[in-house]
Amino acid sequence: MKKTLGFCLLLSVLTACGQGTPTKDEAGKAETSTSSADKMSAESSATLLVWEDLMPEGEDARLAELYSEFYEEMEAKMRQQMTLADAAADAAQEEGAAVTDMITEGSAQDTMEQIGTFNVVDSLNGEKIRIPGYVVPLDFSANFEYTEFLLVPYFGACLHTPPPPPNQIVFVKSSTPVKVASINDPVWLEGIMATGKFTSDLGNSAYELNLSKLEPYEY
């Protein structure tokens, strides 16, 4: 039962990570189409990427192992908390006091750590690339203009769900503010990629993009 639950939870997280951006098959179709995005990519000589391209060989298996280990540890902690909560409930009942929630909203137990590695595809370092994704502002601005933000593969990452792995987040820097009308809508980004360790309060990244172009994503 323990392994089954952990595996189910793992599947749900990995499934979520695949939502919102093109799959390998979809990217293959895009490369053979005559869409404006393909033409612009060809004209700028940027390498068109999908998010799987940021994962080095064997990283999928490593990530699955890390999630499995995390959920096994989480289940063990939850069982321990339930044991402590049962004891607290018995004591509170004897004293006529109320029992507080096992996990307080906003506490350390109410957050999920970022799981994954900083393993990268070395050949992307210094490469001019083009990639779709969703913008996550590091500092919400009244005029929706940013010089630094995160790019993630699916909507809500780092805000409403746990952060994706570091090698599935791109830290984006722009020399001039760029306007992002809505973080609900995907965009195309183009620029020079760098590999390394880039930290932020919302999630750490194994990639940094020196932005040269931001455009709406056209389906």
C-alpha positions as CSV (number, residue, x, y, z in Angstrom):
1,M,0.0,0.0,0.0
2,K,2.9,2.3,0.9
3,K,4.6,1.9,-2.5
4,T,1.3,2.1,-4.4
5,L,0.3,5.4,-2.8
6,G,3.8,6.9,-3.4
7,F,3.7,5.8,-7.1
8,C,0.2,7.3,-7.6
9,L,1.3,10.6,-6.1
10,L,4.4,10.5,-8.3
11,L,2.3,10.0,-11.4
12,S,0.1,12.9,-10.5
13,V,3.1,15.3,-10.2
14,L,4.8,14.1,-13.3
15,T,1.5,14.4,-15.2
16,A,1.0,18.0,-14.0
17,C,4.5,18.8,-15.2
18,G,3.5,17.9,-18.8
19,Q,0.6,20.2,-19.0
20,G,0.4,23.5,-20.9
21,T,3.4,23.2,-23.3
22,P,4.0,21.2,-26.5
23,T,5.0,17.6,-26.2
24,K,7.8,16.0,-28.3
25,D,5.2,14.9,-30.9
26,E,3.6,18.3,-31.0
27,A,7.0,19.9,-31.4
28,G,7.8,17.6,-34.3
29,K,4.6,18.7,-36.0
30,A,5.5,22.3,-35.4
31,E,8.9,21.9,-36.9
32,T,7.4,20.6,-40.2
33,S,4.7,23.3,-40.3
34,T,4.8,26.7,-41.9
35,S,3.7,28.6,-38.8
36,S,5.0,32.1,-38.2
37,A,6.8,30.9,-35.1
38,D,8.8,28.4,-37.1
39,K,9.7,31.0,-39.7
40,M,10.8,33.5,-37.1
41,S,12.9,30.8,-35.4
42,A,14.5,29.9,-38.7
43,E,15.2,33.5,-39.6
44,S,16.8,34.2,-36.2
45,S,18.8,30.9,-36.4
46,A,17.6,30.1,-32.8
47,T,17.4,26.4,-31.8
48,L,13.7,25.5,-31.1
49,L,13.4,23.7,-27.8
50,V,10.7,21.9,-25.8
51,W,11.1,21.3,-22.1
52,E,12.2,17.7,-22.4
53,D,15.3,19.1,-24.3
54,L,16.5,20.7,-21.0
55,M,16.7,17.2,-19.3
56,P,20.0,15.3,-19.8
57,E,19.9,11.7,-20.6
58,G,18.7,9.5,-17.8
59,E,17.2,12.5,-15.8
60,D,13.6,11.2,-16.1
61,A,14.6,8.0,-14.2
62,R,16.5,10.0,-11.6
63,L,13.6,12.4,-11.1
64,A,11.2,9.5,-10.6
65,E,13.5,8.0,-8.0
66,L,13.7,11.3,-6.1
67,Y,10.0,11.7,-6.1
68,S,9.5,8.1,-4.9
69,E,12.0,8.7,-2.0
70,F,10.3,12.0,-1.1
71,Y,6.8,10.5,-0.9
72,E,8.0,7.6,1.1
73,E,9.5,10.0,3.6
74,M,6.4,12.2,3.6
75,E,4.1,9.2,4.3
76,A,6.3,8.2,7.2
77,K,6.1,11.8,8.6
78,M,2.4,11.8,8.2
79,R,2.0,8.6,10.1
80,Q,4.1,10.0,12.9
81,Q,2.1,13.2,12.9
82,M,-1.2,11.2,13.1
83,T,0.2,9.2,16.1
84,L,1.1,12.5,17.8
85,A,-2.3,14.0,16.9
86,D,-4.1,11.0,18.3
87,A,-2.2,11.4,21.6
88,A,-2.9,15.2,21.6
89,A,-6.6,14.6,20.9
90,D,-6.8,12.2,23.9
91,A,-5.1,14.7,26.1
92,A,-7.2,17.6,24.9
93,Q,-10.4,15.6,25.4
94,E,-9.4,15.0,29.0
95,E,-8.7,18.7,29.5
96,G,-11.6,19.9,27.5
97,A,-9.4,21.8,25.1
98,A,-9.6,22.1,21.3
99,V,-7.2,20.2,19.1
100,T,-5.3,22.4,16.5
101,D,-4.7,21.3,12.9
102,M,-1.8,18.9,12.4
103,I,-0.4,21.2,9.7
104,T,-0.8,25.0,10.2
105,E,-1.4,27.0,7.0
106,G,1.8,28.8,6.0
107,S,4.0,26.7,8.2
108,A,7.1,24.8,7.0
109,Q,4.9,21.7,6.9
110,D,2.5,23.5,4.6
111,T,5.1,23.9,1.8
112,M,6.7,21.4,-0.5
113,E,10.4,21.4,-1.2
114,Q,11.7,21.7,-4.7
115,I,12.7,18.2,-5.9
116,G,15.2,17.5,-8.7
117,T,18.7,18.3,-9.7
118,F,20.8,20.9,-11.4
119,N,21.9,18.5,-14.0
120,V,21.9,20.2,-17.4
121,V,22.5,19.6,-21.1
122,D,26.0,21.1,-21.4
123,S,25.6,21.8,-25.1
124,L,22.9,24.4,-24.4
125,N,25.4,26.7,-22.6
126,G,25.9,29.7,-24.8
127,E,23.3,28.5,-27.3
128,K,20.7,30.9,-28.9
129,I,17.4,29.2,-28.2
130,R,13.7,29.6,-28.6
131,I,11.3,28.0,-26.1
132,P,7.6,28.3,-25.0
133,G,6.4,28.5,-21.5
134,Y,4.6,30.6,-18.8
135,V,6.0,33.6,-17.0
136,V,6.2,33.7,-13.2
137,P,7.1,37.2,-12.0
138,L,9.6,37.5,-9.1
139,D,8.1,40.9,-8.2
140,F,4.6,41.6,-9.3
141,S,4.6,45.1,-10.9
142,A,1.7,47.4,-11.3
143,N,2.5,48.0,-15.0
144,F,3.3,44.3,-15.7
145,E,6.8,45.1,-16.8
146,Y,9.7,42.9,-15.7
147,T,13.5,42.7,-16.1
148,E,13.7,39.4,-14.2
149,F,11.3,36.5,-14.0
150,L,11.0,32.7,-14.2
151,L,9.9,30.7,-17.2
152,V,8.1,27.4,-16.4
153,P,6.6,24.6,-18.5
154,Y,3.0,24.8,-17.1
155,F,0.7,27.4,-15.7
156,G,0.7,27.9,-11.9
157,A,4.1,26.4,-11.3
158,C,5.9,28.0,-8.3
159,L,2.7,29.8,-7.4
160,H,-0.1,27.3,-6.9
161,T,1.9,24.1,-7.1
162,P,5.4,23.0,-6.0
163,P,8.3,24.3,-8.1
164,P,9.4,22.1,-11.0
165,P,12.9,20.6,-10.8
166,P,15.7,23.2,-11.3
167,N,16.4,21.9,-14.8
168,Q,12.8,22.6,-15.7
169,I,12.9,26.3,-14.7
170,V,14.6,29.0,-16.7
171,F,15.7,32.2,-14.9
172,V,15.2,35.0,-17.4
173,K,17.0,38.4,-17.4
174,S,16.3,41.3,-19.7
175,S,18.4,44.4,-20.2
176,T,15.1,46.4,-20.6
177,P,11.7,45.9,-19.0
178,V,9.4,43.6,-21.0
179,K,5.7,43.8,-20.7
180,V,3.7,40.6,-19.8
181,A,0.0,41.4,-20.1
182,S,-1.1,38.1,-18.5
183,I,0.8,35.4,-16.8
184,N,-2.2,33.1,-17.7
185,D,-1.1,33.0,-21.3
186,P,2.0,31.2,-22.7
187,V,4.7,33.0,-24.5
188,W,7.7,32.4,-26.8
189,L,11.1,33.5,-25.4
190,E,14.3,33.8,-27.4
191,G,17.8,34.5,-26.2
192,I,21.2,33.1,-25.2
193,M,21.1,30.3,-22.7
194,A,23.5,29.8,-19.8
195,T,23.8,26.9,-17.4
196,G,24.6,27.1,-13.7
197,K,22.8,27.6,-10.4
198,F,20.4,30.5,-10.2
199,T,18.3,31.0,-7.0
200,S,15.1,32.8,-6.2
201,D,12.4,32.7,-3.5
202,L,10.0,31.0,-5.9
203,G,12.3,28.3,-7.2
204,N,15.9,27.6,-8.1
205,S,17.0,27.1,-11.7
206,A,19.7,25.3,-13.6
207,Y,19.3,27.6,-16.6
208,E,19.4,31.3,-17.2
209,L,18.2,33.1,-20.4
210,N,19.5,36.5,-21.5
211,L,16.3,37.6,-23.2
212,S,16.3,39.1,-26.7
213,K,12.7,38.5,-27.7
214,L,9.3,37.8,-26.0
215,E,6.2,37.0,-28.1
216,P,2.7,35.5,-27.6
217,Y,2.5,31.8,-28.0
218,E,0.4,30.9,-31.0
219,Y,-1.3,27.5,-31.0
